[in-house]
């Protein structure tokens, strides 16, 4: 069973052979590393499941490190004498890979390409090994999938841990925000300070439901690296009573380092946070006012996914849907992440309603970036419909990222489009760069023609 868990950072400077005295600037962090090691020694786990941001990561796959042993050192940090050899719990990794394959969950050892230990693994083990070495390791990485899928992955780890009588500990390795000082590695952003304050409260109280509710754009702006590690750990502790023991938090060097230890105190079925999150999400989607544009897109998607049939257009649709022609984009999000988006710049169907039906089917089943939507995803889909005005040629200073979308094109037919008012797109230069990238346009070489358009967004 799972007997405990720890949230730890991984700053290489904390290793004395690397810091060469500079590590004393983060003495609270050093003290917490030693406290973490003593905590683990007390629990005496036989296997440690360590989630690291710095092992190989895929967009749509959770990598599990394979093999019987692994090696590493700090040569990249000019300390090659600090070396590691770990024994992997190969029985667990084999069972995990088999279990995920049976469940159709995208995780396992099949695509393991990086055998060398990473800093997210070695830094915590550097301190742990000073106190305790009688363990085997399972090295896990996260993915680019939603936070809900990371929590679900943790739940699967818990299920496997309960399948035998070994003692397991979860170690979530991850720094917090990297942008908390002007002279830090990523400069200063307000989101960095806000993230650290918020995540330390979340982890110190054990309210893991909050982990699932962080906005992806906010996380990106905060330049964090550990949130998904923490979410996998939270999933592994689902429906367990935990006693959090927060240690320290500091951002002396511009990067947040936070520690929380977790004692396990039996079961607590009220802490089924993924169920609670998905219930809230379904209720939120149902409660939103569904105007006819979105209602038609949702009906189209559900009919196509469930029955592989094109839905009929209701006769009581507003006249604007039946009589007007326009370009339309249908966007699908799930758990705050894009799940599909297909559209037309200019109308190609007889009316807006037919444009919605055509593009909704493409967005849910033909977007080349994603697998087709599955039936079980339907209750959690957030759908929006953008109706485009006719594009007009413009100059750069006539653009506004909140009001106008942009089309970048060239004389030889290259074309890229970006909708207006998108999360994370804050400047016209950024908007143009993304649109050019989507169209395969190099603005340094190609002569770029700019067009702008407005949208009416239905969500």
matplotlib code that plots the C-alpha trace (Angstrom):
import matplotlib.pyplot as plt

x = [0.0, 1.0, 2.5, 3.4, 4.1, 6.4, 6.5, 10.1, 12.0, 15.1, 17.6, 21.0, 22.6, 21.5, 24.1, 27.2, 29.6, 27.7, 26.9, 30.4, 29.1, 26.4, 23.9, 24.0, 21.9, 19.0, 19.6, 15.8, 15.6, 18.7, 17.1, 13.9, 15.7, 17.3, 13.9, 12.3, 15.0, 14.5, 10.7, 11.2, 13.7, 11.1, 8.5, 11.0, 9.3, 10.4, 9.5, 9.5, 7.3, 9.1, 7.4, 9.9, 9.4, 12.8, 12.6, 11.4, 7.9, 5.4, 2.3, -0.1, 1.8, 3.0, 6.5, 7.6, 11.4, 12.3, 15.0, 16.5, 18.9, 19.7, 22.7, 23.4, 25.8, 26.0, 28.5, 26.2, 26.7, 30.5, 30.3, 30.9, 32.1, 28.5, 27.2, 24.0, 23.0, 19.3, 17.5, 14.2, 11.2, 10.8, 7.8, 5.9, 6.7, 5.8, 2.5, 1.8, 2.5, 0.2, -2.5, -2.5, -2.6, -5.6, -7.3, -6.5, -4.7, -1.6, 1.2, 4.0, 7.6, 7.0, 8.5, 11.2, 14.2, 16.1, 17.9, 20.1, 18.9, 17.7, 18.1, 14.5, 15.4, 19.0, 18.7, 16.0, 17.9, 21.1, 19.7, 17.5, 20.5, 22.4, 19.7, 18.1, 19.0, 17.0, 14.5, 13.7, 12.7, 9.9, 10.7, 7.6, 7.2, 4.1, 2.6, 1.0, -2.5, -5.0, -4.7, -7.6, -5.8, -2.7, -4.9, -6.5, -3.0, -2.2, -5.4, -4.1, -0.8, -2.7, -4.7, -1.5, 0.1, -2.9, -2.5, 0.3, 1.9, 4.9, 5.3, 5.2, 6.0, 5.1, 7.7, 6.5, 9.6, 9.0, 10.1, 7.4, 7.5, 10.7, 9.9, 9.9, 12.9, 14.2, 17.6, 16.2, 16.3, 13.0, 12.8, 9.8, 6.1, 3.3, 1.8, 5.0, 4.4, 0.7, 1.3, 3.7, 1.3, -1.6, 0.1, 1.6, -1.8, -3.3, -0.6, -0.3, -4.1, -4.3, -7.3, -6.2, -9.5, -7.9, -5.0, -7.5, -8.9, -5.7, -6.0, -3.6, -2.7, -2.0, 0.3, 2.2, 2.7, 3.9, 6.7, 6.2, 7.5, 6.0, 2.2, 1.6, 3.9, 1.9, -1.4, -0.2, 0.7, -2.7, -4.4, -2.3, -3.7, -7.3, -9.9, -7.1, -7.0, -3.8, -2.1, 0.0, 3.2, 4.3, 8.0, 9.5, 9.0, 11.4, 12.2, 15.5, 17.1, 13.9, 12.7, 10.2, 11.2, 8.4, 8.2, 5.2, 5.2, 2.1, 1.3, -1.5, -4.3, -6.5, -9.4, -11.5, -14.0, -15.0, -11.6, -12.6, -11.5, -11.6, -15.3, -16.1, -14.3, -16.0, -19.4, -18.8, -17.7, -20.8, -23.1, -21.3, -21.6, -25.3, -26.1, -24.7, -27.2, -26.9, -27.7, -28.9, -25.4, -23.8, -26.8, -26.6, -22.8, -23.3, -26.1, -24.1, -21.1, -23.1, -25.1, -21.9, -19.9, -22.8, -24.4, -22.1, -25.0, -25.3, -27.9, -30.8, -31.0, -34.0, -36.7, -37.1, -33.5, -33.2, -33.4, -29.8, -28.7, -30.8, -30.5, -27.0, -23.7, -20.4, -17.2, -17.5, -15.0, -16.1, -13.8, -13.9, -12.2, -12.0, -10.7, -9.5, -7.4, -8.1, -9.7, -10.4, -10.9, -11.9, -13.3, -13.8, -12.5, -15.2, -18.5, -18.6, -22.1, -25.5, -26.0, -24.4, -26.3, -24.9, -21.4, -21.7, -22.8, -20.0, -17.2, -18.5, -18.1, -14.6, -13.6, -14.6, -13.3, -11.0, -8.7, -5.3, -3.8, -6.1, -7.7, -11.5, -13.6, -14.8, -18.4, -17.3, -15.9, -19.1, -20.4, -17.2, -16.9, -17.0, -18.0, -17.8, -18.8, -17.2, -19.0, -16.6, -17.1, -15.8, -12.0, -10.5, -6.9, -5.2, -2.0, -0.3, -1.3, -4.9, -5.0, -6.2, -5.7, -8.9, -11.2, -9.8, -8.6, -5.8, -5.2, -1.6, -1.1, 1.4, 1.1, 1.9, -1.1, 0.3, -2.3, -2.6, -5.4, -5.7, -8.9, -9.2, -9.3, -7.4, -5.9, -2.2, -2.1, -1.3, 0.2, -0.2, 3.3, 2.5, -0.7, 0.9, 3.8, 1.4, -0.7, 2.4, 3.6, 0.3, 0.5, 4.1, 5.0, 8.5, 7.9, 11.7, 11.6, 8.0, 6.0, 3.1, -0.4, -2.5, -6.2, -8.4, -11.8, -14.2, -16.1, -19.3, -18.5, -21.2, -20.2]
y = [0.0, 3.7, 4.7, 8.3, 11.0, 14.0, 17.1, 18.2, 20.6, 19.7, 22.7, 21.4, 24.3, 22.5, 19.8, 21.0, 19.7, 21.9, 24.9, 25.1, 27.3, 29.1, 26.5, 28.2, 31.0, 28.5, 27.1, 26.6, 24.4, 22.4, 21.9, 20.7, 18.2, 16.6, 16.6, 14.9, 12.3, 11.5, 11.3, 8.7, 6.8, 6.6, 5.1, 2.7, 2.2, -0.7, 1.1, 4.9, 6.1, 9.3, 11.6, 13.9, 16.8, 16.1, 12.6, 12.1, 13.7, 13.2, 15.2, 12.3, 9.6, 9.0, 7.5, 4.8, 4.2, 0.6, -1.8, -3.2, -0.4, 3.2, 5.4, 9.1, 11.9, 15.6, 16.0, 18.6, 20.7, 20.2, 17.7, 14.3, 12.7, 12.8, 9.5, 7.5, 3.9, 3.0, -0.3, -0.2, -2.1, -3.9, -6.0, -2.8, -1.2, -4.4, -4.6, -0.9, -1.2, -4.2, -2.6, 0.6, -1.4, -3.3, -0.1, 1.7, 4.4, 6.0, 5.0, 2.5, 1.6, 1.2, 4.5, 4.9, 6.5, 8.2, 5.8, 8.4, 9.7, 13.4, 16.2, 15.9, 12.4, 12.8, 16.0, 14.5, 11.2, 12.9, 13.9, 10.8, 8.5, 10.2, 8.7, 5.8, 3.5, 0.3, 1.0, 0.3, 3.1, 3.6, 6.7, 8.3, 11.3, 13.3, 14.3, 17.2, 15.9, 17.5, 17.8, 15.4, 12.7, 13.2, 12.7, 9.7, 8.3, 8.7, 6.8, 3.9, 3.9, 3.7, 0.7, -1.2, -0.3, -1.9, -5.1, -6.5, -6.2, -3.9, -0.5, 2.4, 6.1, 8.7, 11.4, 14.4, 16.2, 19.7, 23.3, 26.0, 29.2, 30.2, 33.9, 35.5, 37.9, 40.2, 38.6, 35.1, 32.6, 33.8, 37.4, 38.5, 37.9, 38.6, 35.2, 33.6, 35.0, 34.3, 30.7, 30.0, 31.5, 29.5, 26.2, 26.2, 26.8, 24.0, 21.5, 22.5, 22.1, 18.9, 20.3, 18.5, 19.4, 22.8, 21.3, 20.4, 23.9, 25.8, 27.5, 26.2, 29.8, 30.9, 27.8, 28.6, 32.3, 31.2, 29.2, 26.3, 22.8, 20.7, 21.1, 17.9, 15.9, 17.2, 16.2, 12.7, 12.4, 13.7, 11.1, 8.4, 9.7, 9.8, 8.9, 8.7, 10.6, 12.6, 14.7, 17.4, 18.7, 21.8, 22.5, 25.5, 27.6, 30.1, 31.9, 33.4, 32.7, 33.6, 30.0, 28.6, 25.7, 24.1, 21.1, 19.3, 15.8, 13.6, 11.0, 8.6, 8.1, 5.5, 6.0, 9.1, 8.6, 12.3, 13.0, 11.6, 14.8, 13.7, 12.6, 15.9, 17.9, 16.0, 16.5, 20.2, 20.4, 18.6, 20.8, 23.9, 22.9, 22.0, 25.2, 27.5, 29.2, 27.3, 29.6, 28.0, 28.2, 26.2, 23.9, 23.0, 22.3, 20.2, 18.2, 17.7, 16.4, 14.1, 12.6, 12.1, 10.5, 8.3, 7.3, 8.3, 10.3, 13.9, 15.6, 17.4, 21.2, 22.2, 24.0, 26.5, 27.8, 31.6, 33.1, 34.3, 30.7, 29.7, 32.7, 34.1, 32.9, 33.3, 31.6, 29.6, 28.1, 25.4, 24.9, 22.1, 22.2, 19.5, 20.1, 23.5, 22.2, 22.4, 19.1, 20.2, 23.3, 23.4, 26.3, 28.1, 31.6, 32.2, 30.4, 27.2, 26.0, 27.4, 28.9, 29.4, 26.4, 24.1, 25.6, 24.8, 21.2, 20.6, 22.2, 20.6, 17.1, 18.0, 19.5, 16.4, 13.7, 15.2, 17.6, 16.0, 17.2, 15.0, 11.6, 11.6, 12.5, 9.4, 8.8, 9.0, 12.5, 14.1, 15.2, 17.2, 19.0, 22.8, 24.0, 27.5, 28.8, 31.8, 33.4, 35.5, 38.8, 39.2, 39.8, 43.1, 44.0, 46.0, 47.3, 46.0, 49.1, 48.5, 45.2, 44.6, 41.1, 41.4, 42.7, 41.3, 38.0, 38.0, 36.2, 36.1, 35.2, 35.3, 35.7, 32.0, 30.8, 30.2, 31.2, 31.1, 32.3, 33.1, 34.0, 37.0, 37.2, 34.0, 33.1, 33.6, 35.8, 39.3, 41.3, 41.9, 40.7, 37.4, 37.1, 37.6, 35.2, 32.4, 32.9, 32.9, 29.7, 28.0, 28.9, 27.9, 31.5, 32.9, 36.7, 37.2, 36.0, 36.1, 39.3, 38.9, 40.3, 41.0, 40.8, 41.4, 40.1, 40.3, 37.4, 36.9, 34.3, 31.9, 29.9]
z = [0.0, -0.2, 3.1, 2.4, -0.1, -0.5, -2.6, -3.3, -5.6, -7.6, -7.7, -8.7, -6.8, -3.6, -4.2, -2.4, -5.2, -7.6, -5.4, -4.0, -1.2, -3.1, -1.8, 1.6, 0.0, 0.1, 3.6, 4.3, 1.2, 2.4, 5.8, 4.2, 2.0, 5.1, 6.9, 3.8, 3.9, 7.6, 7.0, 4.2, 6.3, 9.1, 6.7, 5.1, 1.7, -0.4, -3.7, -4.4, -7.3, -8.4, -10.9, -12.6, -15.1, -16.7, -17.9, -21.5, -22.0, -24.8, -25.6, -25.4, -23.6, -20.0, -20.2, -17.7, -17.4, -18.3, -17.3, -14.2, -13.3, -14.3, -13.9, -13.8, -12.7, -12.6, -15.4, -17.0, -13.8, -13.7, -10.9, -12.6, -9.3, -8.0, -9.4, -9.0, -9.6, -8.9, -9.0, -10.8, -9.5, -12.8, -11.6, -10.9, -14.3, -16.1, -14.3, -14.9, -18.6, -18.9, -16.9, -18.9, -22.1, -20.9, -19.8, -23.0, -21.0, -22.8, -20.5, -20.3, -21.2, -24.9, -25.9, -23.2, -25.0, -22.2, -19.9, -18.1, -14.8, -14.9, -12.4, -11.2, -10.1, -8.9, -6.8, -4.3, -4.3, -3.5, -0.1, 0.4, -0.1, 2.8, 5.1, 3.3, 0.3, 0.8, -1.9, -5.5, -7.9, -10.4, -12.6, -14.2, -16.4, -17.2, -20.5, -22.3, -21.6, -19.3, -15.5, -15.1, -17.1, -14.8, -11.7, -13.4, -14.0, -10.3, -9.4, -11.6, -9.7, -6.5, -7.7, -8.6, -5.2, -3.5, -5.5, -3.3, 0.1, -0.7, 0.9, -1.6, -1.3, -3.8, -4.6, -6.7, -7.9, -9.2, -8.8, -8.6, -10.6, -12.4, -12.9, -9.5, -9.7, -12.5, -12.3, -12.1, -15.0, -16.6, -15.2, -13.2, -13.8, -11.4, -12.2, -10.7, -7.3, -7.4, -8.5, -5.6, -3.0, -4.4, -4.9, -1.5, 0.0, -2.1, -1.2, 2.5, 3.0, 1.0, -1.0, -4.2, -6.0, -6.5, -8.5, -11.3, -11.5, -12.3, -15.7, -18.3, -19.5, -16.0, -15.5, -18.6, -17.7, -14.2, -15.8, -13.3, -13.8, -11.1, -11.3, -13.2, -10.9, -8.0, -9.7, -10.4, -6.7, -5.7, -7.9, -6.2, -2.9, -4.1, -1.4, 1.2, 4.4, 4.5, 7.1, 5.3, 6.9, 5.1, 5.6, 3.8, 0.7, -0.8, -4.0, -3.1, -6.5, -8.5, -8.6, -6.1, -4.0, -1.8, 0.4, 1.9, 3.5, 3.6, 6.2, 5.3, 7.8, 6.2, 3.7, 3.3, 0.4, 0.6, -1.0, -4.4, -6.1, -9.7, -9.3, -7.7, -10.5, -13.3, -11.6, -11.3, -14.9, -16.2, -14.1, -15.3, -19.0, -18.5, -16.7, -19.3, -21.6, -24.9, -27.7, -31.0, -32.6, -29.8, -29.4, -33.1, -32.9, -29.7, -31.2, -34.4, -32.5, -30.2, -33.1, -35.2, -32.4, -31.1, -34.4, -37.2, -38.7, -39.8, -37.7, -39.4, -39.0, -36.7, -38.6, -35.7, -36.0, -36.0, -39.5, -39.2, -39.1, -42.1, -44.4, -43.8, -45.2, -43.3, -42.4, -39.2, -36.7, -34.3, -31.3, -28.7, -25.3, -22.7, -19.2, -20.3, -23.2, -26.9, -28.2, -31.8, -33.9, -37.6, -39.6, -42.8, -43.5, -46.2, -46.5, -48.5, -47.5, -48.3, -44.8, -41.4, -40.0, -42.6, -42.0, -38.3, -39.0, -41.5, -39.3, -36.0, -37.5, -38.8, -35.4, -33.4, -35.8, -38.5, -36.8, -37.6, -34.3, -32.2, -32.1, -32.8, -29.8, -27.8, -26.6, -22.9, -23.5, -24.7, -21.2, -20.6, -23.9, -24.0, -27.4, -29.0, -32.4, -34.0, -36.9, -39.0, -40.8, -44.3, -44.1, -45.1, -46.0, -43.3, -41.9, -38.7, -36.7, -37.5, -35.7, -32.1, -30.6, -28.6, -31.4, -34.6, -35.9, -38.4, -41.7, -42.9, -46.6, -49.4, -53.2, -53.7, -51.7, -48.2, -45.5, -41.8, -39.5, -35.8, -34.1, -31.8, -28.0, -27.4, -24.0, -24.0, -27.1, -25.7, -28.6, -32.3, -33.0, -31.2, -33.1, -36.5, -35.6, -34.7, -37.8, -40.0, -38.3, -38.9, -42.6, -43.1, -43.7, -42.9, -42.3, -42.7, -46.3, -47.5, -48.2, -45.8, -46.7, -43.6, -43.4, -40.3, -39.4, -36.5, -35.0, -33.1, -30.5, -29.2, -26.1]

ax = plt.figure().add_subplot(projection="3d")
ax.plot(x, y, z, "-o")
ax.set_aspect("equal")
plt.show()
